[in-house]
Amino acid sequence: MSTGKKLKILFATSEVVPFIKTGGLADVSSALTQKLQEMGHFVRIIVPKYGAIDERKFKIHEVVRLKDLKINIGDKEVIFSLRSSFLIGPKTRVQIYFLDNPEYFGSRHSLYTDPLTGEDYPDNDERFILLARAVFELINKLGWTPDIIHCNDWQTGLIPAYLKSTYKKNPLFSSIKTLFTVHNLSFQGIFPKTTFAKTELPKELDSEKGILHKGKINFLKSGLLYSDMINTVSETYAKEIYQNKEMGFGLEDILTKRKKDLFGVINGIDETIWNPEVDTKIPHRYSSKNIEMKKESKKALAHNFNFTYKEDTPVIGMIARLYDNKGMDILEKAFPELMKLNLHLILLGTGEKKYHKFFMNAGSKYHNKFSCYIGFDDELAHLIEAGSDMFLMPSKYEPCGLNQMYSLMYGTVPIVRKTGGLADTVQAYNQKNKTGNGFVFEKYSAKDMLAEIKNALKIFSTDQETWQTIMRNGMKSNFTWLNSSKKYVDFYKKLTD
């Protein structure tokens, strides 16, 4: 328990583990809220109740005063309820409210895109206008006024705009501050200009000075413009998004104007799950004290993918979404050269069809050197993290990244490009003073990536003593959520003092 003022925090998000997940936001929404509650703060979560959420399993129940609430979205009357349950963790439980509306959420198992077309749902604007409005209805009906509404990504981007305009004069809301966390700037929630009428926001916001951006409504811009403070999920990414045009995705001017209110905090990882000392999904647990037991995972990995285990042939693991921004284009370019080296590459992931095809073909062509599993499998992810000697993350940009942190914990040496969270967590090994925990290349190119891989292979094959030092340096890392949570509390206090 931390000392000092206890805060009331309403955490608004579009996904939370274990209820529903598409990406890292769901993990953050779960781990951070639990840690804040453990620290003695009063946390509540609001999230949509999608069709894929099992209400019996999670004991989601009606709350009489939060039933059959009505708002208008444009000309349409929308009726919804807020139902209640708990996010139950190992040390605490956090109250969670599910936004229940069959038309927008309950009838759909997928979160943002139509599984049949692969396109975004055409009414995503209305769905997340509803989420933003539901926040104010929740506070109003409960009479529970948070100190902070912590908003996450474009799906909650309208909340700060409503707070600063529509609800500004309401005494119930006048003291509330907002923190807006950007998990990935490339997803912005962009809709036609006609969406503005549906929001029922004041007319003056219907301009380029307001929530319009290049003639369209932009939910993310709304969050960036009207929140009291902004943060993103690593210190380097916080700078990159306004200093680098390519990473600003058109919003760098707004970010530059707000840079004094923009901060970075690296995400933590759940050490009850990602920790080789307690991991039940690997053949033999280990730590830096019995590091040689890591070989058992390497053997199991070889067995799983049906290749020959060789202690002196390094295995490079990859767990990635197969998209250009994750470095798949430079990996494809480097592939023929890579396959000439003494290594075995293992890839787990899913993404663009062109990459599915490329890697499936490569799996046949180079079956002695390359194995892949197109899809996702959590147990396999644990085995790859534990059983690989190295882990490759050649991302073009990476707001935070978790796999490099898992790798460090497991003594699997990361090879990364210097960007975002990768730059903040992986330091290039320095032979002179024996510091650093991995291998880092700066320029986004196949050539530079290959050079760094060769550098790592050379040390692995000629200097095992140094290799062990790099592994142990990584295993000393501390990526607990406690560190990150304390920084969030500092932000909240800065806003409320």
C-alpha positions as CSV (number, residue, x, y, z in Angstrom):
1,M,0.0,0.0,0.0
2,S,1.4,3.4,-0.9
3,T,0.9,6.3,1.5
4,G,-0.7,9.5,0.5
5,K,-4.0,10.4,-1.1
6,K,-6.2,7.6,-2.4
7,L,-7.6,8.4,-5.8
8,K,-10.8,7.3,-7.5
9,I,-10.0,6.2,-11.1
10,L,-12.5,5.2,-13.8
11,F,-10.6,3.2,-16.4
12,A,-12.3,3.4,-19.9
13,T,-11.2,0.8,-22.4
14,S,-12.4,-1.3,-25.3
15,E,-10.8,-4.6,-24.1
16,V,-9.7,-6.3,-20.9
17,V,-8.1,-9.7,-20.2
18,P,-9.5,-12.3,-19.3
19,F,-12.9,-11.1,-20.8
20,I,-11.9,-10.1,-24.3
21,K,-8.6,-9.4,-26.2
22,T,-7.2,-8.4,-29.6
23,G,-3.9,-6.9,-28.4
24,G,-1.7,-5.4,-25.7
25,L,-4.3,-2.9,-24.6
26,A,-6.3,-5.8,-23.0
27,D,-3.3,-6.9,-20.9
28,V,-2.6,-3.3,-19.8
29,S,-6.2,-2.8,-18.9
30,S,-6.1,-5.8,-16.6
31,A,-2.7,-5.6,-15.0
32,L,-2.5,-1.8,-14.4
33,T,-6.0,-1.6,-12.8
34,Q,-5.3,-4.5,-10.5
35,K,-2.0,-3.0,-9.4
36,L,-3.5,0.4,-8.8
37,Q,-6.2,-1.2,-6.6
38,E,-3.5,-3.1,-4.7
39,M,-1.8,0.2,-4.1
40,G,-5.0,1.3,-2.3
41,H,-6.7,3.4,-5.0
42,F,-10.4,3.0,-5.9
43,V,-10.6,1.7,-9.4
44,R,-13.5,0.9,-11.7
45,I,-13.4,-0.2,-15.3
46,I,-15.9,0.3,-18.1
47,V,-15.8,-1.9,-21.2
48,P,-18.3,-3.0,-23.9
49,K,-20.0,-6.4,-23.5
50,Y,-19.2,-8.1,-26.8
51,G,-21.0,-11.3,-27.8
52,A,-17.8,-13.3,-27.2
53,I,-17.9,-12.5,-23.4
54,D,-19.2,-15.4,-21.4
55,E,-21.6,-13.8,-18.9
56,R,-22.3,-17.0,-16.9
57,K,-18.6,-17.8,-16.5
58,F,-17.8,-14.2,-15.4
59,K,-21.0,-13.8,-13.3
60,I,-22.1,-10.6,-15.1
61,H,-25.3,-9.3,-13.4
62,E,-27.9,-6.6,-13.7
63,V,-27.7,-3.4,-11.6
64,V,-31.2,-2.0,-11.2
65,R,-30.3,1.7,-11.4
66,L,-28.1,1.1,-14.5
67,K,-30.7,-0.8,-16.5
68,D,-32.4,0.5,-19.7
69,L,-30.6,3.9,-19.9
70,K,-31.4,6.0,-22.9
71,I,-29.4,8.4,-25.1
72,N,-29.7,9.7,-28.6
73,I,-27.0,9.1,-31.2
74,G,-28.1,11.6,-33.9
75,D,-31.8,10.8,-34.6
76,K,-31.6,7.4,-33.1
77,E,-32.7,6.5,-29.6
78,V,-30.4,4.0,-28.1
79,I,-31.2,1.9,-25.0
80,F,-28.4,0.3,-23.1
81,S,-27.6,-1.1,-19.6
82,L,-24.5,-1.2,-17.6
83,R,-24.0,-4.6,-16.0
84,S,-21.6,-5.4,-13.2
85,S,-18.9,-8.0,-12.4
86,F,-15.4,-8.2,-11.0
87,L,-12.0,-8.5,-12.5
88,I,-10.5,-11.1,-10.1
89,G,-6.7,-11.1,-9.8
90,P,-4.4,-13.0,-7.5
91,K,-4.4,-10.3,-4.9
92,T,-7.4,-8.1,-5.5
93,R,-10.7,-7.6,-7.3
94,V,-11.7,-4.6,-9.4
95,Q,-15.2,-3.6,-10.1
96,I,-16.0,-3.7,-13.8
97,Y,-19.0,-2.4,-15.7
98,F,-20.1,-3.9,-19.0
99,L,-21.8,-1.7,-21.6
100,D,-24.6,-3.9,-22.8
101,N,-26.4,-3.2,-26.0
102,P,-27.4,-6.1,-28.3
103,E,-27.3,-4.1,-31.6
104,Y,-23.9,-2.5,-31.2
105,F,-22.0,-5.1,-29.1
106,G,-23.9,-8.1,-27.9
107,S,-24.7,-9.6,-31.3
108,R,-21.0,-9.4,-32.4
109,H,-18.3,-11.6,-31.4
110,S,-15.6,-9.6,-33.1
111,L,-14.5,-6.3,-31.6
112,Y,-13.8,-3.8,-34.4
113,T,-13.9,-5.6,-37.7
114,D,-16.4,-7.7,-39.5
115,P,-15.0,-11.3,-39.7
116,L,-16.8,-11.9,-43.0
117,T,-15.4,-8.9,-44.9
118,G,-12.3,-8.2,-42.8
119,E,-13.3,-4.5,-42.9
120,D,-14.1,-2.2,-39.9
121,Y,-17.7,-2.3,-38.9
122,P,-19.4,0.7,-40.7
123,D,-21.1,1.8,-37.4
124,N,-17.9,1.9,-35.3
125,D,-18.5,5.6,-34.9
126,E,-21.9,5.0,-33.2
127,R,-20.5,2.1,-31.1
128,F,-17.8,4.2,-29.5
129,I,-19.9,7.3,-29.2
130,L,-22.1,5.1,-27.1
131,L,-19.1,4.0,-25.0
132,A,-18.1,7.6,-24.4
133,R,-21.6,8.7,-23.5
134,A,-22.1,5.7,-21.2
135,V,-19.2,6.9,-19.1
136,F,-21.1,10.0,-18.1
137,E,-24.4,8.1,-17.6
138,L,-22.5,5.7,-15.3
139,I,-21.1,8.5,-13.1
140,N,-24.4,10.3,-13.1
141,K,-26.5,7.2,-12.1
142,L,-24.0,6.0,-9.5
143,G,-23.3,9.4,-8.1
144,W,-19.7,8.2,-8.0
145,T,-17.4,11.0,-9.2
146,P,-13.9,9.8,-10.1
147,D,-10.9,12.0,-9.7
148,I,-9.5,10.7,-13.0
149,I,-11.0,9.2,-16.1
150,H,-8.2,7.2,-17.7
151,C,-9.0,6.9,-21.4
152,N,-7.2,4.4,-23.8
153,D,-6.8,4.7,-27.5
154,W,-9.2,6.1,-30.1
155,Q,-12.2,4.1,-28.9
156,T,-12.4,6.4,-25.8
157,G,-11.1,9.5,-27.6
158,L,-14.4,11.5,-27.4
159,I,-14.6,11.3,-23.6
160,P,-12.2,14.3,-23.0
161,A,-14.1,16.3,-25.6
162,Y,-17.5,15.7,-23.9
163,L,-16.0,16.5,-20.5
164,K,-14.6,19.8,-21.7
165,S,-17.7,20.9,-23.6
166,T,-21.1,19.2,-23.1
167,Y,-20.6,18.4,-19.4
168,K,-18.4,21.3,-18.5
169,K,-20.9,23.2,-16.5
170,N,-22.3,20.2,-14.6
171,P,-20.9,20.3,-11.0
172,L,-20.8,16.5,-10.9
173,F,-18.1,16.5,-13.6
174,S,-16.4,19.8,-13.1
175,S,-13.5,18.4,-11.0
176,I,-12.7,15.3,-13.1
177,K,-9.4,15.2,-15.0
178,T,-8.5,13.0,-17.9
179,L,-5.4,11.1,-18.9
180,F,-5.3,9.8,-22.4
181,T,-3.0,6.8,-23.1
182,V,-2.0,6.1,-26.7
183,H,-1.1,2.4,-27.2
184,N,-0.7,2.8,-30.9
185,L,-1.0,6.0,-32.8
186,S,-1.6,4.4,-36.2
187,F,-5.2,3.5,-35.2
188,Q,-7.1,6.7,-35.1
189,G,-10.9,6.1,-35.4
190,I,-11.4,8.1,-38.6
191,F,-15.0,8.7,-39.8
192,P,-16.9,10.8,-42.4
193,K,-17.8,14.4,-41.5
194,T,-21.5,13.3,-41.1
195,T,-20.5,11.5,-37.9
196,F,-20.3,14.8,-36.1
197,A,-24.0,15.2,-35.9
198,K,-24.3,11.9,-34.2
199,T,-22.0,13.0,-31.3
200,E,-24.2,15.9,-30.3
201,L,-21.1,17.8,-29.3
202,P,-21.2,21.6,-29.6
203,K,-20.9,23.1,-33.1
204,E,-17.6,24.8,-32.4
205,L,-15.9,21.4,-32.2
206,D,-16.9,20.6,-35.8
207,S,-13.8,22.2,-37.3
208,E,-10.1,21.6,-37.9
209,K,-9.5,23.3,-34.6
210,G,-11.8,20.8,-33.0
211,I,-12.2,17.1,-33.7
212,L,-12.0,17.3,-37.5
213,H,-8.7,16.3,-39.1
214,K,-8.2,16.8,-42.9
215,G,-12.0,17.0,-43.3
216,K,-12.9,13.9,-41.3
217,I,-13.9,13.2,-37.7
218,N,-10.9,11.8,-35.9
219,F,-11.5,10.2,-32.4
220,L,-7.8,10.0,-31.6
221,K,-7.3,13.6,-32.3
222,S,-10.2,14.4,-30.0
223,G,-8.4,12.6,-27.1
224,L,-5.1,14.2,-27.9
225,L,-6.6,17.7,-28.0
226,Y,-9.0,17.7,-25.1
227,S,-7.4,15.4,-22.5
228,D,-5.5,17.0,-19.6
229,M,-2.5,14.8,-20.0
230,I,-1.3,12.3,-22.6
231,N,1.0,9.4,-22.3
232,T,2.2,6.6,-24.5
233,V,3.7,3.3,-23.7
234,S,7.4,4.0,-23.8
235,E,9.6,7.1,-23.4
236,T,11.2,6.8,-26.8
237,Y,7.9,6.4,-28.6
238,A,6.6,9.5,-26.8
239,K,9.3,11.5,-28.5
240,E,9.2,9.7,-31.9
241,I,5.5,10.5,-32.5
242,Y,6.1,14.2,-32.7
243,Q,9.7,14.3,-33.9
244,N,9.3,11.9,-36.7
245,K,6.7,12.5,-39.5
246,E,6.4,8.9,-40.4
247,M,5.6,7.9,-36.8
248,G,3.2,10.9,-36.2
249,F,0.7,9.6,-38.7
250,G,-0.5,13.1,-39.6
251,L,-0.9,14.2,-35.9
252,E,2.6,15.3,-35.2
253,D,1.6,19.0,-35.2
254,I,-1.0,18.4,-32.4
255,L,1.5,16.3,-30.5
256,T,4.2,19.0,-30.8
257,K,1.8,21.6,-29.4
258,R,1.1,19.3,-26.5
259,K,4.6,17.9,-25.9
260,K,4.8,19.5,-22.4
261,D,1.8,17.3,-21.4
262,L,3.1,14.2,-23.2
263,F,4.9,11.5,-21.3
264,G,6.1,7.9,-21.8
265,V,5.7,4.9,-19.4
266,I,6.9,1.5,-20.4
267,N,4.3,-1.2,-19.9
268,G,5.0,-3.8,-17.2
269,I,4.7,-7.5,-17.7
270,D,2.8,-10.0,-15.6
271,E,5.6,-11.9,-13.7
272,T,3.2,-14.5,-12.5
273,I,2.8,-15.6,-16.1
274,W,6.0,-14.6,-17.9
275,N,8.7,-15.9,-15.6
276,P,10.9,-19.0,-16.2
277,E,11.0,-19.7,-12.5
278,V,7.2,-20.2,-12.2
279,D,6.2,-21.0,-15.9
280,T,4.1,-24.2,-16.0
281,K,4.0,-24.2,-19.8
282,I,7.7,-25.1,-20.2
283,P,9.3,-28.5,-19.7
284,H,11.6,-27.4,-16.9
285,R,11.6,-24.2,-14.8
286,Y,14.9,-22.3,-14.5
287,S,16.5,-19.1,-13.3
288,S,19.9,-17.5,-13.7
289,K,21.1,-19.9,-11.0
290,N,20.4,-23.1,-13.1
291,I,20.5,-21.5,-16.5
292,E,21.6,-24.8,-18.1
293,M,18.0,-26.1,-17.6
294,K,16.9,-23.7,-20.4
295,K,18.3,-26.4,-22.8
296,E,15.3,-28.6,-21.9
297,S,13.0,-26.1,-23.6
298,K,15.3,-25.9,-26.6
299,K,15.1,-29.7,-27.0
300,A,11.3,-29.6,-26.6
301,L,11.1,-26.8,-29.2
302,A,13.1,-29.0,-31.7
303,H,10.9,-31.9,-31.0
304,N,7.7,-29.8,-31.4
305,F,8.9,-28.5,-34.8
306,N,10.5,-31.7,-35.9
307,F,14.1,-30.5,-36.4
308,T,17.3,-31.9,-35.0
309,Y,18.4,-30.4,-31.7
310,K,22.0,-29.2,-31.8
311,E,23.4,-27.4,-28.8
312,D,25.8,-25.4,-30.8
313,T,23.2,-24.3,-33.5
314,P,21.4,-21.2,-32.2
315,V,17.7,-21.1,-32.5
316,I,16.2,-17.6,-33.3
317,G,12.6,-17.2,-32.2
318,M,10.0,-14.8,-33.5
319,I,6.5,-14.2,-32.3
320,A,5.0,-11.4,-34.4
321,R,2.1,-10.0,-36.3
322,L,3.0,-10.5,-39.9
323,Y,2.9,-6.9,-41.2
324,D,5.4,-4.5,-42.7
325,N,5.6,-2.4,-39.6
326,K,6.8,-5.4,-37.7
327,G,9.8,-5.7,-40.0
328,M,8.4,-8.5,-42.2
329,D,9.4,-6.7,-45.4
330,I,13.1,-6.5,-44.4
331,L,13.0,-10.1,-43.1
332,E,11.6,-11.3,-46.5
333,K,14.4,-9.4,-48.2
334,A,17.1,-10.9,-46.0
335,F,15.7,-14.4,-46.0
336,P,17.9,-16.1,-48.7
337,E,21.0,-14.6,-47.0
338,L,19.7,-15.6,-43.5
339,M,19.2,-19.2,-44.6
340,K,23.0,-19.5,-45.5
341,L,23.9,-18.9,-41.8
342,N,24.3,-21.5,-39.1
343,L,21.0,-21.1,-37.3
344,H,17.4,-22.4,-37.0
345,L,14.7,-19.8,-37.3
346,I,11.2,-20.3,-35.7
347,L,8.3,-18.0,-36.4
348,L,4.8,-17.9,-34.7
349,G,2.3,-15.4,-36.0
350,T,-0.5,-14.3,-38.2
351,G,-1.2,-11.3,-40.4
352,E,-1.2,-10.4,-44.0
353,K,-2.0,-13.1,-46.5
354,K,1.1,-12.4,-48.6
355,Y,3.3,-13.2,-45.6
356,H,1.3,-16.3,-44.8
357,K,2.1,-17.5,-48.3
358,F,5.8,-16.4,-48.2
359,F,6.5,-18.2,-44.9
360,M,4.6,-21.3,-45.7
361,N,6.7,-21.6,-49.0
362,A,9.9,-20.8,-47.1
363,G,9.0,-23.6,-44.6
364,S,9.0,-26.1,-47.4
365,K,12.0,-24.7,-49.2
366,Y,14.3,-24.4,-46.1
367,H,12.8,-27.1,-43.9
368,N,16.2,-27.8,-42.3
369,K,16.6,-24.2,-41.3
370,F,13.2,-22.6,-40.8
371,S,9.9,-23.7,-39.1
372,C,6.7,-21.7,-38.8
373,Y,3.3,-21.9,-37.3
374,I,0.8,-19.5,-38.9
375,G,-1.7,-18.7,-36.2
376,F,-1.5,-18.2,-32.5
377,D,-0.9,-20.7,-29.7
378,D,-0.1,-19.4,-26.2
379,E,1.7,-22.6,-25.0
380,L,3.9,-22.5,-28.1
381,A,4.6,-18.8,-27.4
382,H,6.0,-19.7,-23.9
383,L,8.0,-22.6,-25.4
384,I,9.5,-20.3,-28.1
385,E,10.5,-17.7,-25.5
386,A,12.1,-20.3,-23.3
387,G,13.6,-22.5,-25.9
388,S,15.2,-20.0,-28.3
389,D,18.7,-18.7,-27.9
390,M,17.9,-15.4,-29.5
391,F,14.7,-13.4,-30.2
392,L,14.4,-11.2,-33.3
393,M,12.2,-8.1,-33.4
394,P,13.1,-5.9,-36.4
395,S,10.1,-3.6,-36.0
396,K,9.8,-0.4,-38.1
397,Y,8.1,1.1,-35.1
398,E,7.1,-0.4,-31.7
399,P,5.2,1.7,-29.2
400,C,6.2,-0.6,-26.4
401,G,6.6,-4.3,-27.3
402,L,6.3,-7.1,-24.7
403,N,8.1,-10.0,-26.4
404,Q,11.6,-8.4,-26.0
405,M,10.8,-8.1,-22.2
406,Y,9.7,-11.7,-22.0
407,S,12.8,-12.7,-23.8
408,L,15.1,-10.9,-21.4
409,M,13.4,-12.5,-18.5
410,Y,13.9,-16.0,-20.1
411,G,17.6,-15.4,-20.9
412,T,16.8,-15.4,-24.6
413,V,18.9,-12.6,-26.1
414,P,17.0,-10.0,-28.1
415,I,18.1,-8.7,-31.5
416,V,16.0,-5.5,-32.1
417,R,15.8,-2.3,-34.1
418,K,16.3,0.8,-32.0
419,T,12.8,2.2,-31.9
420,G,10.1,2.9,-29.3
421,G,9.9,0.5,-26.4
422,L,12.7,-1.7,-27.9
423,A,15.1,1.2,-27.6
424,D,14.0,1.7,-23.9
425,T,14.4,-1.9,-22.8
426,V,17.3,-3.5,-24.9
427,Q,20.8,-2.0,-24.6
428,A,23.5,-3.1,-27.0
429,Y,26.1,-5.3,-25.3
430,N,29.4,-3.5,-24.6
431,Q,32.4,-5.8,-24.6
432,K,34.6,-3.3,-22.7
433,N,32.5,-2.9,-19.6
434,K,30.3,-6.0,-20.0
435,T,27.1,-4.1,-19.9
436,G,24.0,-4.4,-22.1
437,N,21.5,-7.2,-22.6
438,G,21.1,-7.7,-26.4
439,F,21.9,-6.6,-30.0
440,V,20.6,-3.5,-31.6
441,F,20.6,-2.1,-35.1
442,E,19.5,1.5,-36.0
443,K,18.8,1.8,-39.7
444,Y,15.6,0.0,-40.9
445,S,17.2,-2.2,-43.6
446,A,17.8,-5.9,-44.3
447,K,21.5,-5.2,-44.5
448,D,21.8,-3.7,-41.0
449,M,19.6,-6.4,-39.5
450,L,21.7,-9.1,-41.0
451,A,24.9,-7.5,-39.8
452,E,23.5,-7.5,-36.2
453,I,22.3,-11.1,-36.5
454,K,25.8,-12.2,-37.7
455,N,27.3,-10.3,-34.8
456,A,25.2,-12.2,-32.3
457,L,25.9,-15.6,-34.0
458,K,29.6,-14.9,-33.8
459,I,29.6,-14.3,-30.1
460,F,27.3,-17.3,-29.6
461,S,29.6,-19.7,-31.4
462,T,33.0,-18.4,-30.3
463,D,32.6,-16.9,-26.8
464,Q,30.1,-18.7,-24.6
465,E,31.3,-16.9,-21.5
466,T,30.3,-13.6,-23.0
467,W,27.1,-15.0,-24.2
468,Q,26.2,-16.2,-20.7
469,T,27.0,-12.7,-19.4
470,I,24.5,-11.1,-21.9
471,M,21.9,-13.7,-20.9
472,R,22.3,-13.0,-17.2
473,N,22.3,-9.2,-17.7
474,G,18.9,-9.7,-19.4
475,M,17.6,-11.9,-16.6
476,K,18.3,-9.2,-14.0
477,S,15.7,-7.0,-15.7
478,N,12.8,-5.7,-13.6
479,F,9.7,-5.1,-15.7
480,T,7.1,-5.4,-12.9
481,W,3.8,-3.5,-13.2
482,L,4.6,-1.9,-9.8
483,N,7.3,0.4,-11.4
484,S,4.9,1.5,-14.2
485,S,1.9,1.9,-11.8
486,K,3.8,4.2,-9.6
487,K,4.5,6.5,-12.6
488,Y,0.8,6.5,-13.5
489,V,-0.1,7.5,-9.9
490,D,2.4,10.3,-10.2
491,F,0.6,11.5,-13.3
492,Y,-2.8,11.3,-11.6
493,K,-1.5,13.2,-8.6
494,K,0.0,15.9,-10.9
495,L,-3.4,16.3,-12.5
496,T,-5.4,16.4,-9.2
497,D,-3.1,18.4,-7.0
